[in-house]
Amino acid sequence: MKVRTVHVHPPRPGVGLLPVQLPSIIDGQVLERVVVRESSISGAIARSVAIEACLFDKVELSSSHLKKSQLTDCRFDHSLLFGSNFDGSGWRRVEIADSNGSGLVVSDCSLQDIVFIRCKLTLANFRVSKFTRVIFRDCDLSEADFQGADFVDVRLDGCKLDGADFSHAKLKNVDLRGSELANIHGIAGLKGATIDSGQLMTISAQLAYELGINVDA
């Protein structure tokens, strides 16, 4: 079966972005067409925040709780998102580059037209999220949790997936070629993905184990 190319719609550029300082975020806040640079908002706790057509450059949002929020047409560059919780949120046309999202929680979320580039996403929690037209490029996704996630038109290119968990995931047109697949948990959840012959050799023993096949050396 031929793999379809994944075409992701990029964030729509905001016009006349206004530079602002953002010392905190509150419930229900609306951020629109602003650029935030070199600010620390770590530990922010707010729900139902709407962020649209914004640029975050070298911003620290670590350990923040922004559940049920909506991010649209946003870009994060060289930012710290580790340990932040976006559970139940909706992301649309968002790009995150050269950022640290270790332990990031994006569970039960809708992620559409998203690109992660050169991000550290170790131990990230994407459980039961829906991915539609998403690209992970050169990211460290070691021990990331994709349990029960739904993938449609997704590419993971040059990513490290050592110890990632795909238990009960559903995949349609997912391209994993070029990524490291060592020690995958729930490997049966990769049904529907495309891999290369080298990757098949890496996961063959795990696949045989999950299928109950005894291999006599």
C-alpha positions in Angstrom: 0.0 0.0 0.0 1.4 3.4 -1.0 1.7 5.9 1.8 0.0 9.2 1.3 2.1 12.3 1.8 1.2 14.1 4.9 0.3 17.7 4.1 0.0 20.0 7.2 -1.6 23.4 7.0 0.9 25.8 8.7 -0.1 28.5 11.2 -1.7 31.5 9.5 0.6 34.5 10.0 -0.9 37.0 12.3 -0.9 40.6 11.0 0.5 43.4 13.2 1.5 41.3 16.2 1.7 43.4 19.3 4.7 42.7 21.6 3.5 42.2 25.2 4.8 41.1 28.6 2.7 38.3 30.0 3.3 37.9 33.8 0.4 35.5 34.2 -2.6 33.8 32.6 -6.1 33.7 34.1 -9.2 31.6 33.5 -11.0 32.3 30.2 -8.3 34.8 29.0 -8.1 35.5 25.3 -4.7 36.2 23.8 -4.9 37.3 20.2 -2.3 38.5 17.7 0.5 39.1 20.2 4.1 38.2 20.4 5.6 37.2 23.8 9.4 37.0 24.1 11.7 36.0 26.9 9.0 35.8 29.5 8.4 33.3 32.4 4.8 32.2 33.0 5.8 29.0 34.7 3.3 27.5 37.1 0.3 29.3 35.6 -3.1 27.7 36.4 -6.0 28.7 34.2 -8.8 26.9 32.3 -10.5 27.6 29.0 -7.8 30.0 27.7 -8.0 31.0 24.0 -4.7 31.7 22.3 -5.0 32.7 18.6 -2.4 33.9 16.1 0.3 34.3 18.7 4.1 33.9 18.7 5.9 32.7 21.8 9.7 33.0 21.6 11.9 31.8 24.5 9.0 31.7 26.8 8.8 29.5 29.9 5.4 27.8 30.5 6.8 24.9 32.5 4.5 23.2 35.1 1.6 25.3 33.9 -2.0 23.9 33.9 -4.0 25.2 30.9 -6.7 22.6 30.7 -9.6 22.9 28.2 -7.7 25.6 26.3 -7.8 26.4 22.6 -4.6 27.1 20.6 -5.0 28.3 17.0 -2.4 29.6 14.5 0.3 29.7 17.2 4.1 29.1 17.1 6.4 28.3 20.0 10.2 28.7 19.5 12.9 27.8 21.9 10.4 27.6 24.7 10.1 25.5 27.9 6.9 23.5 28.2 8.0 20.7 30.4 5.5 19.4 32.8 2.7 21.6 31.4 -0.8 20.2 31.3 -3.1 20.9 28.4 -5.6 18.1 29.1 -8.8 18.3 27.1 -7.6 21.1 24.8 -7.9 21.7 21.1 -4.9 22.6 19.0 -5.2 23.7 15.4 -2.4 24.9 13.1 0.3 25.0 15.8 4.1 24.7 15.3 6.5 24.0 18.2 10.2 24.1 17.4 13.4 23.7 19.4 11.5 23.5 22.6 11.6 21.3 25.7 8.3 19.5 26.4 9.5 16.7 28.6 6.5 15.4 30.6 4.1 17.6 28.6 0.5 16.5 29.1 -1.6 16.7 25.9 -4.1 14.0 26.8 -7.7 13.7 25.5 -6.9 16.5 23.0 -7.7 17.3 19.4 -4.5 18.0 17.5 -5.0 19.1 13.9 -2.3 20.5 11.5 0.4 20.4 14.1 4.2 20.3 13.7 6.8 19.5 16.3 10.4 20.1 15.2 13.5 19.2 17.2 11.6 19.0 20.5 12.3 17.1 23.6 9.1 15.2 24.4 10.3 12.5 26.6 7.6 11.1 28.9 5.0 13.2 27.2 1.4 12.1 27.7 -0.7 12.1 24.5 -3.1 9.4 25.8 -6.4 9.2 24.0 -5.7 12.2 21.9 -6.7 12.5 18.2 -4.0 13.4 15.8 -5.0 14.6 12.3 -2.3 15.8 9.9 0.5 15.9 12.4 4.3 15.8 11.9 7.0 15.0 14.5 10.4 15.8 13.0 13.7 15.0 14.8 12.0 14.8 18.2 12.9 12.7 21.3 9.7 10.9 22.2 11.3 8.3 24.4 8.7 6.8 26.8 6.0 9.0 25.4 2.5 7.7 26.1 0.2 7.3 23.0 -2.2 4.8 24.6 -5.6 4.8 23.0 -4.6 7.7 20.6 -6.1 8.0 17.2 -3.7 8.9 14.3 -4.8 9.9 10.8 -2.2 11.3 8.4 0.7 11.4 10.7 4.5 11.3 10.1 7.2 10.7 12.7 10.5 11.4 10.9 13.9 11.0 12.5 12.3 10.6 15.9 13.5 8.5 18.9 10.6 6.4 20.2 12.5 4.2 22.6 10.0 2.9 25.2 7.0 4.7 23.7 3.6 3.1 24.4 1.1 2.6 21.6 -1.2 0.2 23.4 -4.7 0.3 21.9 -3.8 3.1 19.5 -5.5 3.3 16.1 -3.4 4.3 13.1 -4.3 5.3 9.5 -1.7 6.5 7.1 1.0 6.8 9.7 4.6 6.9 8.4 7.3 5.8 11.0 10.1 5.3 8.5 13.4 6.9 9.7 12.5 6.7 13.4 13.9 4.5 16.2 11.4 1.9 17.4 13.3 0.1 20.1 11.4 -1.3 23.1 8.0 -0.2 21.9 5.2 -1.1 24.3 1.9 -2.2 22.9 3.5 -2.9 19.5 0.3 -4.3 18.2 -1.0 -0.7 18.3 1.2 0.0 15.3 -1.1 -1.8 13.0 -1.7 0.5 10.0 1.7 2.2 10.2 4.4 2.0 7.5 7.9 1.1 8.5 11.1 0.1 6.7 12.8 -3.3 6.6 15.4 -2.2 9.1 12.8 -1.2 11.6 11.0 -4.5 11.1 14.2 -6.3 12.2 14.3 -4.1 15.3 10.7 -4.9 16.4 10.4 -8.5 15.2 11.1 -10.1 18.5 8.6 -7.9 20.4 6.0 -8.5 17.7 6.5 -12.2 17.9 6.1 -12.1 21.7 2.9 -10.1 21.6 1.5 -12.5 19.0 2.4 -15.4 21.1 4.9 -16.8 18.6 7.6 -19.0 20.0 11.0 -18.5 18.3 13.3 -21.4 18.6 16.9 -20.2 18.2 
